[in-house]
């Protein structure tokens, strides 16, 4: 019960910190020109601040630092010993995770401001992914090869980051999928007794949830590439951190859990990339063939399409949870 209350407090702290910071970051974006202008494939008629990434990072950091400060300040501060133990064991990885989040945020922010060329953006993403692998946060898939582990980890992070980047095409879609994905990964980690991982996941879910009222159903602020990069990165790393296979849980197929939790954004990415390649178009050039667009073309409102996709993601996450 104490851990449940701690998870709830961590998530709420992140949500309130994000929500409180959004107006400030919106003013900063207007001042610095970090705005999303109207265009042919866009539905807004006036420039919208791309404040979401910075706001979500603020909420994530405030909650994470608050928990760490309480853990260090006093063992009587209400921080469960299980969280303190995880913090001591994985302190270096947590530091690298946070540094990588800052780096992904910066890549996305540069793209929002300068429109980076795809090869430049991809190279920067790859450097961050390899840095995460070097910190020890890696996928193995039971293959005893360090090179394979680095390669599959980098591929996973690049895939998930770009999947969420692609899904940022309607109000609330990317942020909502981030809340759902992080929430399910948190529940799965908590059920397996991986308390630090669960706490980070609930903080991530809370930080994104705090931004959602500013982004859905109508938007006064967008995530932007900074926010979608950060969201995808956090979900990619949170999917790697838990140990899905152990002596207590000897289920080899459990390593497929992240694929189920993130089935909707990954499926959408695979579909649009294959379709663009089939039509001999660069896979990184945007279009209106995403699941959300196709639902709207079939008569759904944009809000209805987003809610339906959220429900699909929630169902996939529930299946992953039940399979544990």
Beta strands, then each sheet from edge to edge (+ up, - down):
strand 1: 35-36
strand 2: 48-49
sheet 1: 1+ 2-
end
